Amino acid sequence: MNVQFKKGVLELCVLVLTSKKDRYGYELVEQISKKFEIAEGTIYPLLRRLASEGLFSTYLSESDEGPPRKYYKITHEGREVMDKMIEEWNSFAVGVQEMIGGESD
């Protein structure tokens, strides 16, 4: 898949997945990679930025498989941003699909 396509939707994917349940970084990589391939290193800078912007809060939780994991929990502000991004994505996707399908002038 085109790298630019992935970059454009990665933030939205992270927000949506985290809105369903609190997640840790590698878990997000695994979930997103089920749909399209991403490098593990692309998620962590994005998570740090979203947390610093107040879209996520974080907490540590013990793990049976090693050191404690840092979990990301979407905030109210994060949900608002996600809802706006979903609305924008849907509008964008419809426009692109119309052009692909030949429905535009």
C-alpha positions as CSV (number, residue, x, y, z in Angstrom):
1,M,0.0,0.0,0.0
2,N,1.2,3.5,-0.8
3,V,3.1,5.0,2.2
4,Q,1.3,8.4,1.8
5,F,-2.1,6.7,2.1
6,K,-1.0,5.0,5.3
7,K,0.4,8.2,6.8
8,G,-2.8,10.0,6.1
9,V,-5.0,7.5,8.0
10,L,-2.8,6.2,10.7
11,E,-3.8,8.8,13.3
12,L,-7.5,8.1,12.6
13,C,-6.9,4.3,13.0
14,V,-5.1,4.8,16.3
15,L,-7.9,7.0,17.7
16,V,-10.6,4.6,16.5
17,L,-8.9,1.5,18.0
18,T,-8.2,3.3,21.2
19,S,-11.8,4.5,21.5
20,K,-12.9,0.9,21.6
21,K,-10.6,-0.1,24.5
22,D,-7.3,1.1,26.1
23,R,-4.4,-0.1,24.1
24,Y,-0.6,-0.4,24.4
25,G,1.7,0.5,21.5
26,Y,2.6,-2.9,20.2
27,E,-1.1,-4.0,20.4
28,L,-2.0,-1.1,18.1
29,V,0.7,-2.2,15.6
30,E,-0.7,-5.7,15.6
31,Q,-4.3,-4.6,15.1
32,I,-3.5,-2.1,12.3
33,S,-1.1,-4.6,10.6
34,K,-4.1,-7.0,10.2
35,K,-5.4,-4.5,7.7
36,F,-2.3,-3.0,6.2
37,E,1.4,-3.3,7.0
38,I,3.1,-0.6,9.2
39,A,6.4,-0.4,10.9
40,E,6.4,-0.6,14.7
41,G,8.5,2.5,14.9
42,T,5.8,4.7,13.2
43,I,3.3,4.2,16.1
44,Y,5.3,5.4,19.1
45,P,6.1,8.9,17.9
46,L,2.4,9.3,17.0
47,L,1.3,8.1,20.4
48,R,3.7,10.5,22.1
49,R,2.4,13.4,20.0
50,L,-1.3,12.5,20.6
51,A,-0.7,12.2,24.3
52,S,1.1,15.5,24.4
53,E,-1.8,17.1,22.6
54,G,-4.2,15.8,25.3
55,L,-5.9,13.3,23.1
56,F,-4.7,10.4,25.2
57,S,-4.0,9.8,28.9
58,T,-1.5,7.1,29.8
59,Y,-1.0,4.6,32.6
60,L,1.2,1.6,33.3
61,S,-0.2,-1.9,33.8
62,E,1.6,-5.0,34.9
63,S,2.2,-7.6,32.2
64,D,2.5,-11.4,32.5
65,E,5.0,-11.2,29.6
66,G,7.6,-8.8,30.8
67,P,7.8,-5.2,32.1
68,P,4.7,-3.1,32.7
69,R,3.0,-1.8,29.6
70,K,2.1,1.8,28.9
71,Y,-1.6,1.9,28.0
72,Y,-3.2,4.8,26.1
73,K,-6.7,5.9,27.0
74,I,-8.6,8.3,24.7
75,T,-9.7,11.5,26.4
76,H,-12.9,13.4,25.9
77,E,-11.0,15.8,23.6
78,G,-9.6,12.8,21.8
79,R,-13.1,11.5,21.1
80,E,-14.1,14.9,19.7
81,V,-11.1,15.0,17.4
82,M,-11.8,11.4,16.3
83,D,-15.4,12.2,15.5
84,K,-14.4,15.2,13.4
85,M,-11.7,13.1,11.6
86,I,-14.3,10.4,10.9
87,E,-16.7,13.0,9.4
88,E,-13.9,14.4,7.3
89,W,-12.7,11.0,6.2
90,N,-16.2,9.9,5.2
91,S,-16.7,13.0,3.1
92,F,-13.2,12.6,1.5
93,A,-13.7,8.9,0.8
94,V,-17.1,9.5,-0.9
95,G,-15.5,12.2,-3.1
96,V,-12.7,9.9,-4.1
97,Q,-15.0,7.0,-4.7
98,E,-17.2,9.1,-6.9
99,M,-14.2,10.1,-9.1
100,I,-13.0,6.5,-9.3
101,G,-16.5,5.4,-10.2
102,G,-16.8,8.1,-12.9
103,E,-19.7,9.8,-11.1
104,S,-18.1,13.2,-11.2
105,D,-18.0,15.7,-14.1
